[in-house]
């Protein structure tokens, strides 16, 4: 009897711990969603003050999660051993950035600007690899903030229910900002009442420019389309005993078209098209193609039956683009698909890499180093505070080795999600959303700096964390709990 009582007490204690842990994790997920909702409000968090707020908020949530785990004796939902490669790559880049901003390192790695400054000032100046250690430190803060969101989403979204809740929450947030953007463009000349002046002719919502809004709205299109396809696939499964030759058996009836996903998707698509961003539209189209491929049914039904599941979304997308595409297609007709200024900036950055191929100029120092190499291939007027090619800017800041490591890290995680789609039969939506958003932002990063707008990068990291968390079957134990 005593032994049975002890067992019962232990089971009751474990149940209480699980309940407490569940409540804490739900609160942390709610805080994460609220943080993602706040991030776009202040010019997409493209200001130092917003970086500071996010740099406290999201790492603080991670600390709260880790403390709760320690106090309750709970394991991580996804153990670090399953992510040894990306974690190792991330630690390597963080260590390199810290080395870039540390004074007094090997003289051969110190940028030549520091000896020149010392000579001009007539006093000793501690040299660093980075031409602006303060900017590199801010870049490191943003990088750690992004990693915090990924880690938190990874741990909280191992539950498929939470992962899908996060998808719907992000979809709603993007749709809300898309609606705000359309309203401000129609009635306020795109003026952000509490922040910024008018920007006539642009649909930018609360972002710094229309290209950033286009990338953000594209993420909303990706999520809405994925969730809609998920619903249509579920509706398309014929009921047991139903007539296999019933007309229209593959398409759901009108009351079951899932208007929440349709409404959110149309709002995001409207804002995307109205932004007039050529790169944003092309990147989103590429992501949509990726989603359709990944969402293609893999059941034993005929090819005609499987294609019919995708027919309705394709017709809806085609009609929406034809109806809303005047701004984009008109811009392409007048300006073409390429931008000579951006191409010239890319050439300048490639040339600059030859002067610091290994060490780089310091993470996040494009604004400081670009004027040194700027030439007459672009106009002498105007400020270029960001390159319109994230890959080149990363390589310029970190050097070819560590810049490639950072790019590989993100590509690795997106690849994990893409592979996971083919491993799983259920709960694939988080994986497809993460892979689709990765393709979208990866393409857009070739022509713009959307990944350097923190509201976008944080949203992407949340999707990526949720996707990676669903890589393995829900029945698989990925925790770091020691088995006795």
Secondary structure in CASP SS format (residue, H / E / C, confidence):
PFRMAT SS
TARGET T0000
AUTHOR 0000-0000-0000
METHOD secondary structure of the structure
MODEL  1
X C 1.00
X H 1.00
X H 1.00
X H 1.00
X H 1.00
X H 1.00
X H 1.00
X H 1.00
X H 1.00
X H 1.00
X H 1.00
X H 1.00
X H 1.00
X H 1.00
X H 1.00
X H 1.00
X H 1.00
X H 1.00
X H 1.00
X H 1.00
X H 1.00
X H 1.00
X H 1.00
X H 1.00
X H 1.00
X H 1.00
X H 1.00
X H 1.00
X H 1.00
X H 1.00
X H 1.00
X H 1.00
X H 1.00
X H 1.00
X H 1.00
X H 1.00
X H 1.00
X H 1.00
X H 1.00
X C 1.00
X C 1.00
X C 1.00
X H 1.00
X H 1.00
X H 1.00
X C 1.00
X C 1.00
X H 1.00
X H 1.00
X H 1.00
X H 1.00
X H 1.00
X H 1.00
X H 1.00
X H 1.00
X H 1.00
X H 1.00
X H 1.00
X H 1.00
X H 1.00
X H 1.00
X H 1.00
X H 1.00
X H 1.00
X H 1.00
X H 1.00
X H 1.00
X H 1.00
X H 1.00
X H 1.00
X H 1.00
X H 1.00
X C 1.00
X C 1.00
X C 1.00
X C 1.00
X C 1.00
X C 1.00
X C 1.00
X H 1.00
X H 1.00
X H 1.00
X H 1.00
X H 1.00
X H 1.00
X H 1.00
X H 1.00
X H 1.00
X H 1.00
X H 1.00
X H 1.00
X H 1.00
X H 1.00
X H 1.00
X H 1.00
X H 1.00
X H 1.00
X H 1.00
X H 1.00
X H 1.00
X C 1.00
X C 1.00
X C 1.00
X C 1.00
X C 1.00
X C 1.00
X H 1.00
X H 1.00
X H 1.00
X C 1.00
X C 1.00
X C 1.00
X H 1.00
X H 1.00
X H 1.00
X H 1.00
X H 1.00
X H 1.00
X H 1.00
X H 1.00
X H 1.00
X C 1.00
X C 1.00
X C 1.00
X C 1.00
X C 1.00
X C 1.00
X C 1.00
X C 1.00
X C 1.00
X C 1.00
X C 1.00
X H 1.00
X H 1.00
X H 1.00
X H 1.00
X H 1.00
X H 1.00
X H 1.00
X H 1.00
X H 1.00
X H 1.00
X H 1.00
X H 1.00
X H 1.00
X H 1.00
X H 1.00
X H 1.00
X H 1.00
X H 1.00
X H 1.00
X H 1.00
X H 1.00
X H 1.00
X H 1.00
X H 1.00
X C 1.00
X C 1.00
X C 1.00
X H 1.00
X H 1.00
X H 1.00
X H 1.00
X H 1.00
X H 1.00
X H 1.00
X H 1.00
X H 1.00
X H 1.00
X H 1.00
X H 1.00
X H 1.00
X H 1.00
X H 1.00
X H 1.00
X H 1.00
X H 1.00
X H 1.00
X H 1.00
X H 1.00
X H 1.00
X H 1.00
X H 1.00
X H 1.00
X H 1.00
X H 1.00
X H 1.00
X C 1.00
X C 1.00
X C 1.00
X C 1.00
X E 1.00
X C 1.00
X C 1.00
X C 1.00
X E 1.00
X C 1.00
X C 1.00
X C 1.00
X C 1.00
X C 1.00
X C 1.00
X C 1.00
X C 1.00
X C 1.00
X C 1.00
X C 1.00
X C 1.00
X C 1.00
X H 1.00
X H 1.00
X H 1.00
X H 1.00
X H 1.00
X H 1.00
X H 1.00
X H 1.00
X H 1.00
X H 1.00
X H 1.00
X H 1.00
X H 1.00
X H 1.00
X H 1.00
X H 1.00
X H 1.00
X H 1.00
X H 1.00
X H 1.00
X H 1.00
X H 1.00
X H 1.00
X H 1.00
X H 1.00
X H 1.00
X H 1.00
X C 1.00
X C 1.00
X C 1.00
X C 1.00
X C 1.00
X C 1.00
X C 1.00
X C 1.00
X C 1.00
X C 1.00
X C 1.00
X C 1.00
X C 1.00
X C 1.00
X C 1.00
X C 1.00
X C 1.00
X H 1.00
X H 1.00
X H 1.00
X C 1.00
X C 1.00
X H 1.00
X H 1.00
X H 1.00
X H 1.00
X H 1.00
X H 1.00
X H 1.00
X H 1.00
X H 1.00
X H 1.00
X H 1.00
X H 1.00
X H 1.00
X H 1.00
X H 1.00
X H 1.00
X H 1.00
X C 1.00
X C 1.00
X H 1.00
X H 1.00
X H 1.00
X H 1.00
X H 1.00
X H 1.00
X H 1.00
X H 1.00
X H 1.00
X H 1.00
X H 1.00
X H 1.00
X H 1.00
X H 1.00
X H 1.00
X H 1.00
X H 1.00
X H 1.00
X C 1.00
X C 1.00
X C 1.00
X C 1.00
X C 1.00
X C 1.00
X C 1.00
X H 1.00
X H 1.00
X H 1.00
X H 1.00
X H 1.00
X H 1.00
X H 1.00
X H 1.00
X H 1.00
X H 1.00
X H 1.00
X H 1.00
X H 1.00
X H 1.00
X H 1.00
X H 1.00
X H 1.00
X H 1.00
X H 1.00
X H 1.00
X H 1.00
X H 1.00
X C 1.00
X H 1.00
X H 1.00
X H 1.00
X H 1.00
X H 1.00
X H 1.00
X H 1.00
X H 1.00
X H 1.00
X H 1.00
X C 1.00
X C 1.00
X C 1.00
X C 1.00
X H 1.00
X H 1.00
X H 1.00
X H 1.00
X H 1.00
X H 1.00
X H 1.00
X H 1.00
X H 1.00
X H 1.00
X H 1.00
X H 1.00
X H 1.00
X H 1.00
X C 1.00
X C 1.00
X C 1.00
X C 1.00
X C 1.00
X C 1.00
X C 1.00
X C 1.00
X C 1.00
X C 1.00
X C 1.00
X C 1.00
X H 1.00
X H 1.00
X H 1.00
X H 1.00
X H 1.00
X H 1.00
X H 1.00
X H 1.00
X C 1.00
X C 1.00
X C 1.00
X C 1.00
X C 1.00
X C 1.00
X C 1.00
X C 1.00
X C 1.00
X C 1.00
X C 1.00
X C 1.00
X C 1.00
X C 1.00
X C 1.00
X C 1.00
X H 1.00
X H 1.00
X H 1.00
X H 1.00
X H 1.00
X H 1.00
X H 1.00
X H 1.00
X H 1.00
X H 1.00
X H 1.00
X H 1.00
X H 1.00
X H 1.00
X H 1.00
X H 1.00
X H 1.00
X H 1.00
X H 1.00
X H 1.00
X H 1.00
X H 1.00
X H 1.00
X H 1.00
X H 1.00
X H 1.00
X H 1.00
X H 1.00
X H 1.00
X H 1.00
X H 1.00
X H 1.00
X H 1.00
X H 1.00
X C 1.00
X C 1.00
X C 1.00
X C 1.00
X C 1.00
X H 1.00
X H 1.00
X H 1.00
X H 1.00
X H 1.00
X H 1.00
X H 1.00
X H 1.00
X H 1.00
X H 1.00
X H 1.00
X H 1.00
X H 1.00
X H 1.00
X H 1.00
X H 1.00
X C 1.00
X C 1.00
X C 1.00
X C 1.00
X C 1.00
X H 1.00
X H 1.00
X H 1.00
X C 1.00
X H 1.00
X H 1.00
X H 1.00
X H 1.00
X H 1.00
X H 1.00
X H 1.00
X H 1.00
X H 1.00
X H 1.00
X H 1.00
X H 1.00
X H 1.00
X H 1.00
X H 1.00
X H 1.00
X C 1.00
X C 1.00
X C 1.00
X C 1.00
X C 1.00
X C 1.00
X C 1.00
X C 1.00
X C 1.00
X C 1.00
X C 1.00
X C 1.00
X C 1.00
X C 1.00
X C 1.00
END
